[in-house]
Amino acid sequence: MPRDLVRRAARRLRRTLTGARPAVPTTPPELPVLGYVVAGGGGAHPASAHVRVVRRTEHLARTGAAAVRQVDPVAFVDGADPTAYRAVVVQRDVLPRGLVAPFLAAAAARGTRVAAEVDDDFFTDSGRDRLARAEYDPDRLASIDALVRGADLVIVSTEELATLVRPLAHRVVVVPNALDPTIWTPGDPAADDDRTPGERRVLYMGTLTHAADLELLRDVFTDLTAPDGDPVRLEVIGVTEDADDPAWYRRVEVPDGHYPAFARWLVDHRERWHAGVAPLRDEVFNRAKSDLKAIEYTALGLPAVVSDRPSYRVAREHGVVAVPDDVAAWRTAVRAAVTAGTADPAVVHWVRTERTIGGDGDTWRSALLD
């Protein structure tokens, strides 16, 4: 048999046996584009923008689920940015009040889904009063209200906040806060030479909206000692702008930097503290707060002691110590925490497996891109 006929017969036999077909070049599908509008730029954003929006969008980009980019809202409205966004996330009051309606109209004309992202109570009288004391002016609050009412969906951090938003919004999706493992995974701790020897230090960190909550700790930490007699000292990052530190707490100054740098600084200096606390007054505004502090303290390896409020219900169910409004109970819980010095392994497991971006489910991505 001629050689070329042998080769053709062999090819036919191979296809019969393996089902092989010649490779056909394929074009990979285009990724959906997710835009986001947050304060700041170039990676320098407020902490809430990083936690709620930026870190999650970067995770989508890293995993190949979407192409992501920060949106200039003016360019979006006037057409200078013609990108075919699948969806755009707009955080809080980042849009000036007068730009909200044109932005929503431009998105509707382009078939782009708009998601408003809010993580505080901007809606009740109590919440607005609290935010006004933290320098939120009426125009900022009006911007949030207009955005929430006009967006295709609203993403919130807690079920309590969702209850407040549902009467105003078309659709509400709850996505609990989660930590980005690229910045919250501990490495070797840094040397911290300014620690006072022979004392146990407890961390309380937060924004200026928590200044009133700080006062709950005055009687807890005044002259508090550990069971072995060592003094227990509260250290505060943020929370208050009081110029002078009172006798019952010490202010800790953190090197300048945006949220990722701040978080890495905390992780590097985690051995400075023996526990973390998160007090919350029993106010309407606080009932919509998230359990972010509890999961951040746990990521630092610290036992967390928190107020027994709805914000910390899930954290309590996983082993975080939640305390009623009783000074003696708080003092007992803090003493036990600084004596332990490290987070409960069960709480650590919960944070790593359920409250870390990438391991906390697909709700955020599917709400925006499906």
Contacts in CASP RR format, 6 or more apart in sequence:
PFRMAT RR
TARGET T0000
AUTHOR 0000-0000-0000
METHOD contacts of the structure
MODEL  1
MPRDLVRRAARRLRRTLTGARPAVPTTPPELPVLGYVVAGGGGAHPASAH
VRVVRRTEHLARTGAAAVRQVDPVAFVDGADPTAYRAVVVQRDVLPRGLV
APFLAAAAARGTRVAAEVDDDFFTDSGRDRLARAEYDPDRLASIDALVRG
ADLVIVSTEELATLVRPLAHRVVVVPNALDPTIWTPGDPAADDDRTPGER
RVLYMGTLTHAADLELLRDVFTDLTAPDGDPVRLEVIGVTEDADDPAWYR
RVEVPDGHYPAFARWLVDHRERWHAGVAPLRDEVFNRAKSDLKAIEYTAL
GLPAVVSDRPSYRVAREHGVVAVPDDVAAWRTAVRAAVTAGTADPAVVHW
VRTERTIGGDGDTWRSALLD
1 9 0 8 1.000
14 20 0 8 1.000
15 21 0 8 1.000
31 64 0 8 1.000
31 65 0 8 1.000
31 66 0 8 1.000
31 67 0 8 1.000
32 66 0 8 1.000
32 67 0 8 1.000
32 86 0 8 1.000
32 87 0 8 1.000
32 369 0 8 1.000
33 66 0 8 1.000
33 67 0 8 1.000
33 68 0 8 1.000
33 69 0 8 1.000
33 83 0 8 1.000
33 84 0 8 1.000
33 85 0 8 1.000
33 86 0 8 1.000
34 57 0 8 1.000
34 60 0 8 1.000
34 66 0 8 1.000
34 67 0 8 1.000
34 68 0 8 1.000
34 69 0 8 1.000
34 85 0 8 1.000
34 86 0 8 1.000
34 87 0 8 1.000
34 88 0 8 1.000
34 89 0 8 1.000
34 368 0 8 1.000
34 369 0 8 1.000
35 57 0 8 1.000
35 68 0 8 1.000
35 69 0 8 1.000
35 70 0 8 1.000
35 71 0 8 1.000
35 83 0 8 1.000
35 85 0 8 1.000
35 87 0 8 1.000
35 88 0 8 1.000
35 89 0 8 1.000
36 53 0 8 1.000
36 54 0 8 1.000
36 57 0 8 1.000
36 68 0 8 1.000
36 69 0 8 1.000
36 70 0 8 1.000
36 71 0 8 1.000
36 88 0 8 1.000
36 89 0 8 1.000
36 90 0 8 1.000
36 91 0 8 1.000
37 70 0 8 1.000
37 71 0 8 1.000
37 73 0 8 1.000
37 88 0 8 1.000
37 89 0 8 1.000
37 90 0 8 1.000
37 91 0 8 1.000
37 94 0 8 1.000
37 95 0 8 1.000
38 45 0 8 1.000
38 46 0 8 1.000
38 49 0 8 1.000
38 53 0 8 1.000
38 54 0 8 1.000
38 70 0 8 1.000
38 91 0 8 1.000
38 94 0 8 1.000
39 45 0 8 1.000
39 46 0 8 1.000
39 49 0 8 1.000
39 91 0 8 1.000
39 94 0 8 1.000
40 46 0 8 1.000
40 49 0 8 1.000
41 70 0 8 1.000
42 70 0 8 1.000
43 54 0 8 1.000
43 258 0 8 1.000
44 257 0 8 1.000
44 258 0 8 1.000
45 54 0 8 1.000
45 258 0 8 1.000
45 259 0 8 1.000
46 259 0 8 1.000
47 207 0 8 1.000
47 258 0 8 1.000
47 259 0 8 1.000
47 262 0 8 1.000
48 91 0 8 1.000
48 92 0 8 1.000
48 119 0 8 1.000
49 91 0 8 1.000
49 259 0 8 1.000
50 180 0 8 1.000
50 258 0 8 1.000
50 259 0 8 1.000
50 260 0 8 1.000
51 177 0 8 1.000
51 259 0 8 1.000
51 292 0 8 1.000
52 91 0 8 1.000
52 117 0 8 1.000
52 119 0 8 1.000
52 155 0 8 1.000
52 157 0 8 1.000
52 177 0 8 1.000
53 89 0 8 1.000
53 91 0 8 1.000
53 117 0 8 1.000
55 180 0 8 1.000
55 183 0 8 1.000
55 357 0 8 1.000
56 178 0 8 1.000
56 357 0 8 1.000
56 364 0 8 1.000
57 66 0 8 1.000
57 68 0 8 1.000
57 89 0 8 1.000
58 68 0 8 1.000
58 180 0 8 1.000
59 180 0 8 1.000
59 357 0 8 1.000
59 358 0 8 1.000
60 66 0 8 1.000
60 68 0 8 1.000
60 365 0 8 1.000
61 67 0 8 1.000
61 68 0 8 1.000
63 358 0 8 1.000
65 365 0 8 1.000
65 369 0 8 1.000
66 86 0 8 1.000
66 365 0 8 1.000
66 369 0 8 1.000
69 83 0 8 1.000
71 81 0 8 1.000
71 85 0 8 1.000
71 88 0 8 1.000
72 80 0 8 1.000
72 81 0 8 1.000
73 90 0 8 1.000
73 94 0 8 1.000
73 95 0 8 1.000
73 99 0 8 1.000
73 103 0 8 1.000
74 80 0 8 1.000
74 99 0 8 1.000
75 81 0 8 1.000
76 88 0 8 1.000
76 103 0 8 1.000
76 106 0 8 1.000
76 107 0 8 1.000
77 99 0 8 1.000
77 102 0 8 1.000
77 103 0 8 1.000
77 106 0 8 1.000
79 106 0 8 1.000
84 110 0 8 1.000
84 112 0 8 1.000
85 110 0 8 1.000
85 112 0 8 1.000
86 112 0 8 1.000
86 113 0 8 1.000
86 368 0 8 1.000
86 369 0 8 1.000
87 112 0 8 1.000
87 113 0 8 1.000
87 114 0 8 1.000
87 115 0 8 1.000
87 368 0 8 1.000
87 369 0 8 1.000
88 107 0 8 1.000
88 112 0 8 1.000
88 113 0 8 1.000
88 114 0 8 1.000
88 115 0 8 1.000
89 115 0 8 1.000
89 117 0 8 1.000
89 155 0 8 1.000
89 368 0 8 1.000
90 103 0 8 1.000
90 114 0 8 1.000
90 115 0 8 1.000
90 116 0 8 1.000
90 117 0 8 1.000
90 147 0 8 1.000
90 151 0 8 1.000
91 116 0 8 1.000
91 117 0 8 1.000
91 118 0 8 1.000
92 117 0 8 1.000
92 118 0 8 1.000
92 119 0 8 1.000
92 120 0 8 1.000
92 122 0 8 1.000
92 144 0 8 1.000
93 136 0 8 1.000
93 140 0 8 1.000
93 141 0 8 1.000
93 143 0 8 1.000
93 144 0 8 1.000
93 147 0 8 1.000
95 103 0 8 1.000
95 143 0 8 1.000
95 147 0 8 1.000
96 139 0 8 1.000
96 143 0 8 1.000
97 139 0 8 1.000
97 140 0 8 1.000
97 142 0 8 1.000
97 143 0 8 1.000
97 146 0 8 1.000
98 143 0 8 1.000
100 143 0 8 1.000
100 146 0 8 1.000
100 147 0 8 1.000
101 146 0 8 1.000
103 114 0 8 1.000
104 114 0 8 1.000
104 147 0 8 1.000
104 150 0 8 1.000
104 151 0 8 1.000
107 113 0 8 1.000
107 114 0 8 1.000
113 152 0 8 1.000
113 153 0 8 1.000
113 368 0 8 1.000
114 150 0 8 1.000
114 151 0 8 1.000
114 152 0 8 1.000
114 153 0 8 1.000
115 151 0 8 1.000
115 152 0 8 1.000
115 153 0 8 1.000
115 154 0 8 1.000
115 155 0 8 1.000
115 367 0 8 1.000
115 368 0 8 1.000
116 144 0 8 1.000
116 147 0 8 1.000
116 148 0 8 1.000
116 150 0 8 1.000
116 151 0 8 1.000
116 153 0 8 1.000
116 154 0 8 1.000
116 155 0 8 1.000
116 169 0 8 1.000
117 154 0 8 1.000
117 155 0 8 1.000
117 156 0 8 1.000
118 144 0 8 1.000
118 148 0 8 1.000
118 154 0 8 1.000
118 155 0 8 1.000
118 156 0 8 1.000
118 161 0 8 1.000
118 165 0 8 1.000
119 156 0 8 1.000
119 157 0 8 1.000
119 161 0 8 1.000
119 177 0 8 1.000
119 290 0 8 1.000
120 127 0 8 1.000
120 131 0 8 1.000
120 161 0 8 1.000
120 209 0 8 1.000
120 285 0 8 1.000
120 288 0 8 1.000
120 289 0 8 1.000
121 127 0 8 1.000
121 130 0 8 1.000
121 161 0 8 1.000
121 164 0 8 1.000
121 284 0 8 1.000
121 285 0 8 1.000
121 287 0 8 1.000
121 288 0 8 1.000
122 128 0 8 1.000
122 131 0 8 1.000
122 141 0 8 1.000
122 144 0 8 1.000
122 145 0 8 1.000
122 148 0 8 1.000
123 145 0 8 1.000
123 148 0 8 1.000
123 164 0 8 1.000
123 165 0 8 1.000
123 168 0 8 1.000
124 164 0 8 1.000
124 284 0 8 1.000
124 285 0 8 1.000
126 283 0 8 1.000
126 284 0 8 1.000
126 285 0 8 1.000
127 284 0 8 1.000
127 285 0 8 1.000
128 136 0 8 1.000
128 141 0 8 1.000
130 209 0 8 1.000
130 283 0 8 1.000
130 285 0 8 1.000
131 141 0 8 1.000
131 209 0 8 1.000
131 285 0 8 1.000
132 141 0 8 1.000
134 207 0 8 1.000
134 208 0 8 1.000
134 209 0 8 1.000
135 208 0 8 1.000
145 168 0 8 1.000
148 154 0 8 1.000
148 165 0 8 1.000
148 168 0 8 1.000
148 169 0 8 1.000
149 168 0 8 1.000
149 169 0 8 1.000
150 169 0 8 1.000
150 170 0 8 1.000
151 169 0 8 1.000
151 170 0 8 1.000
152 170 0 8 1.000
152 171 0 8 1.000
153 169 0 8 1.000
153 170 0 8 1.000
153 171 0 8 1.000
153 172 0 8 1.000
153 173 0 8 1.000
153 367 0 8 1.000
154 165 0 8 1.000
154 169 0 8 1.000
154 170 0 8 1.000
154 171 0 8 1.000
154 172 0 8 1.000
154 173 0 8 1.000
155 172 0 8 1.000
155 173 0 8 1.000
155 174 0 8 1.000
155 175 0 8 1.000
155 364 0 8 1.000
155 367 0 8 1.000
156 162 0 8 1.000
156 165 0 8 1.000
156 172 0 8 1.000
156 173 0 8 1.000
156 174 0 8 1.000
156 175 0 8 1.000
157 174 0 8 1.000
157 175 0 8 1.000
157 176 0 8 1.000
157 177 0 8 1.000
157 290 0 8 1.000
157 292 0 8 1.000
158 174 0 8 1.000
158 176 0 8 1.000
158 288 0 8 1.000
158 289 0 8 1.000
158 290 0 8 1.000
158 310 0 8 1.000
158 311 0 8 1.000
159 174 0 8 1.000
160 287 0 8 1.000
160 288 0 8 1.000
160 310 0 8 1.000
160 311 0 8 1.000
161 174 0 8 1.000
161 288 0 8 1.000
162 172 0 8 1.000
162 174 0 8 1.000
164 288 0 8 1.000
165 172 0 8 1.000
166 172 0 8 1.000
173 363 0 8 1.000
173 364 0 8 1.000
173 367 0 8 1.000
174 363 0 8 1.000
175 363 0 8 1.000
175 364 0 8 1.000
175 367 0 8 1.000
176 290 0 8 1.000
176 291 0 8 1.000
176 314 0 8 1.000
176 355 0 8 1.000
176 360 0 8 1.000
177 290 0 8 1.000
177 291 0 8 1.000
177 292 0 8 1.000
177 295 0 8 1.000
177 355 0 8 1.000
178 295 0 8 1.000
178 355 0 8 1.000
178 356 0 8 1.000
178 357 0 8 1.000
178 358 0 8 1.000
178 359 0 8 1.000
178 360 0 8 1.000
179 295 0 8 1.000
179 296 0 8 1.000
179 299 0 8 1.000
179 351 0 8 1.000
179 355 0 8 1.000
179 356 0 8 1.000
179 357 0 8 1.000
180 260 0 8 1.000
180 356 0 8 1.000
180 357 0 8 1.000
181 356 0 8 1.000
181 357 0 8 1.000
181 358 0 8 1.000
183 260 0 8 1.000
183 263 0 8 1.000
183 264 0 8 1.000
183 267 0 8 1.000
184 263 0 8 1.000
184 267 0 8 1.000
184 296 0 8 1.000
184 299 0 8 1.000
184 356 0 8 1.000
185 267 0 8 1.000
186 267 0 8 1.000
186 270 0 8 1.000
186 299 0 8 1.000
186 300 0 8 1.000
186 301 0 8 1.000
187 267 0 8 1.000
187 268 0 8 1.000
189 268 0 8 1.000
189 269 0 8 1.000
189 270 0 8 1.000
189 271 0 8 1.000
190 268 0 8 1.000
190 269 0 8 1.000
192 269 0 8 1.000
192 271 0 8 1.000
192 272 0 8 1.000
195 201 0 8 1.000
195 272 0 8 1.000
196 233 0 8 1.000
198 230 0 8 1.000
198 231 0 8 1.000
199 230 0 8 1.000
199 231 0 8 1.000
199 232 0 8 1.000
199 233 0 8 1.000
200 226 0 8 1.000
200 230 0 8 1.000
200 231 0 8 1.000
200 232 0 8 1.000
200 233 0 8 1.000
200 274 0 8 1.000
200 275 0 8 1.000
200 338 0 8 1.000
201 232 0 8 1.000
201 233 0 8 1.000
201 234 0 8 1.000
201 235 0 8 1.000
201 272 0 8 1.000
201 273 0 8 1.000
201 274 0 8 1.000
202 221 0 8 1.000
202 232 0 8 1.000
202 233 0 8 1.000
202 234 0 8 1.000
202 235 0 8 1.000
202 273 0 8 1.000
202 274 0 8 1.000
202 275 0 8 1.000
202 276 0 8 1.000
202 277 0 8 1.000
202 334 0 8 1.000
202 337 0 8 1.000
202 338 0 8 1.000
203 235 0 8 1.000
203 237 0 8 1.000
203 272 0 8 1.000
203 273 0 8 1.000
203 275 0 8 1.000
203 276 0 8 1.000
203 277 0 8 1.000
203 297 0 8 1.000
203 300 0 8 1.000
203 302 0 8 1.000
204 214 0 8 1.000
204 217 0 8 1.000
204 234 0 8 1.000
204 235 0 8 1.000
204 236 0 8 1.000
204 237 0 8 1.000
204 239 0 8 1.000
204 249 0 8 1.000
204 276 0 8 1.000
204 277 0 8 1.000
204 278 0 8 1.000
204 279 0 8 1.000
205 236 0 8 1.000
205 237 0 8 1.000
205 238 0 8 1.000
205 239 0 8 1.000
205 266 0 8 1.000
205 293 0 8 1.000
205 296 0 8 1.000
206 237 0 8 1.000
206 238 0 8 1.000
206 239 0 8 1.000
206 293 0 8 1.000
207 238 0 8 1.000
207 239 0 8 1.000
208 238 0 8 1.000
208 239 0 8 1.000
208 240 0 8 1.000
208 241 0 8 1.000
209 285 0 8 1.000
210 239 0 8 1.000
211 239 0 8 1.000
211 240 0 8 1.000
211 241 0 8 1.000
212 281 0 8 1.000
213 239 0 8 1.000
213 279 0 8 1.000
213 280 0 8 1.000
213 281 0 8 1.000
213 286 0 8 1.000
214 236 0 8 1.000
214 239 0 8 1.000
214 240 0 8 1.000
214 249 0 8 1.000
214 279 0 8 1.000
216 279 0 8 1.000
216 280 0 8 1.000
216 281 0 8 1.000
216 307 0 8 1.000
216 325 0 8 1.000
217 234 0 8 1.000
217 248 0 8 1.000
217 249 0 8 1.000
217 277 0 8 1.000
217 279 0 8 1.000
217 330 0 8 1.000
218 246 0 8 1.000
218 248 0 8 1.000
219 327 0 8 1.000
220 327 0 8 1.000
220 330 0 8 1.000
220 331 0 8 1.000
220 334 0 8 1.000
221 232 0 8 1.000
221 233 0 8 1.000
221 234 0 8 1.000
221 248 0 8 1.000
221 249 0 8 1.000
221 334 0 8 1.000
222 247 0 8 1.000
222 248 0 8 1.000
224 231 0 8 1.000
224 232 0 8 1.000
224 331 0 8 1.000
224 334 0 8 1.000
224 335 0 8 1.000
225 231 0 8 1.000
225 232 0 8 1.000
226 232 0 8 1.000
226 335 0 8 1.000
226 338 0 8 1.000
226 339 0 8 1.000
227 335 0 8 1.000
227 339 0 8 1.000
232 334 0 8 1.000
232 335 0 8 1.000
232 338 0 8 1.000
233 249 0 8 1.000
233 250 0 8 1.000
234 248 0 8 1.000
234 249 0 8 1.000
234 250 0 8 1.000
234 277 0 8 1.000
235 249 0 8 1.000
235 250 0 8 1.000
235 251 0 8 1.000
235 252 0 8 1.000
235 272 0 8 1.000
235 273 0 8 1.000
236 249 0 8 1.000
236 250 0 8 1.000
236 251 0 8 1.000
236 252 0 8 1.000
237 251 0 8 1.000
237 252 0 8 1.000
237 254 0 8 1.000
238 251 0 8 1.000
245 251 0 8 1.000
254 262 0 8 1.000
254 265 0 8 1.000
255 261 0 8 1.000
255 265 0 8 1.000
263 296 0 8 1.000
266 296 0 8 1.000
266 300 0 8 1.000
267 299 0 8 1.000
267 300 0 8 1.000
270 300 0 8 1.000
270 301 0 8 1.000
270 302 0 8 1.000
273 300 0 8 1.000
273 302 0 8 1.000
274 302 0 8 1.000
274 337 0 8 1.000
274 338 0 8 1.000
274 341 0 8 1.000
275 297 0 8 1.000
275 302 0 8 1.000
275 303 0 8 1.000
275 304 0 8 1.000
275 305 0 8 1.000
275 334 0 8 1.000
275 337 0 8 1.000
275 338 0 8 1.000
275 340 0 8 1.000
275 341 0 8 1.000
276 293 0 8 1.000
276 297 0 8 1.000
276 302 0 8 1.000
276 303 0 8 1.000
276 304 0 8 1.000
276 305 0 8 1.000
276 337 0 8 1.000
277 304 0 8 1.000
277 305 0 8 1.000
277 306 0 8 1.000
277 334 0 8 1.000
278 293 0 8 1.000
278 294 0 8 1.000
278 297 0 8 1.000
278 304 0 8 1.000
278 305 0 8 1.000
278 306 0 8 1.000
278 307 0 8 1.000
278 312 0 8 1.000
279 306 0 8 1.000
279 307 0 8 1.000
280 286 0 8 1.000
280 289 0 8 1.000
280 306 0 8 1.000
280 307 0 8 1.000
280 309 0 8 1.000
280 311 0 8 1.000
280 312 0 8 1.000
281 307 0 8 1.000
282 309 0 8 1.000
282 325 0 8 1.000
286 309 0 8 1.000
286 311 0 8 1.000
287 309 0 8 1.000
287 310 0 8 1.000
287 311 0 8 1.000
288 311 0 8 1.000
289 309 0 8 1.000
289 311 0 8 1.000
290 311 0 8 1.000
291 306 0 8 1.000
291 311 0 8 1.000
291 312 0 8 1.000
291 314 0 8 1.000
291 315 0 8 1.000
291 320 0 8 1.000
293 304 0 8 1.000
293 306 0 8 1.000
294 304 0 8 1.000
294 306 0 8 1.000
294 312 0 8 1.000
294 315 0 8 1.000
294 320 0 8 1.000
295 315 0 8 1.000
295 351 0 8 1.000
295 355 0 8 1.000
297 303 0 8 1.000
297 304 0 8 1.000
297 343 0 8 1.000
298 304 0 8 1.000
298 320 0 8 1.000
298 343 0 8 1.000
298 347 0 8 1.000
298 348 0 8 1.000
298 350 0 8 1.000
298 351 0 8 1.000
299 351 0 8 1.000
300 343 0 8 1.000
301 342 0 8 1.000
301 343 0 8 1.000
301 348 0 8 1.000
302 341 0 8 1.000
302 342 0 8 1.000
302 343 0 8 1.000
303 321 0 8 1.000
303 337 0 8 1.000
303 340 0 8 1.000
303 341 0 8 1.000
303 342 0 8 1.000
303 343 0 8 1.000
303 344 0 8 1.000
303 347 0 8 1.000
304 315 0 8 1.000
304 320 0 8 1.000
304 321 0 8 1.000
304 337 0 8 1.000
304 343 0 8 1.000
304 347 0 8 1.000
305 321 0 8 1.000
305 323 0 8 1.000
305 330 0 8 1.000
305 333 0 8 1.000
305 334 0 8 1.000
305 337 0 8 1.000
306 312 0 8 1.000
306 315 0 8 1.000
306 316 0 8 1.000
306 320 0 8 1.000
306 321 0 8 1.000
306 322 0 8 1.000
306 323 0 8 1.000
307 322 0 8 1.000
307 323 0 8 1.000
307 325 0 8 1.000
308 316 0 8 1.000
308 322 0 8 1.000
308 323 0 8 1.000
308 324 0 8 1.000
308 325 0 8 1.000
309 322 0 8 1.000
312 320 0 8 1.000
312 322 0 8 1.000
315 322 0 8 1.000
315 347 0 8 1.000
316 322 0 8 1.000
318 346 0 8 1.000
318 347 0 8 1.000
318 350 0 8 1.000
319 344 0 8 1.000
319 346 0 8 1.000
319 347 0 8 1.000
319 350 0 8 1.000
320 347 0 8 1.000
321 333 0 8 1.000
321 336 0 8 1.000
321 337 0 8 1.000
323 329 0 8 1.000
323 330 0 8 1.000
323 333 0 8 1.000
353 359 0 8 1.000
354 360 0 8 1.000
END
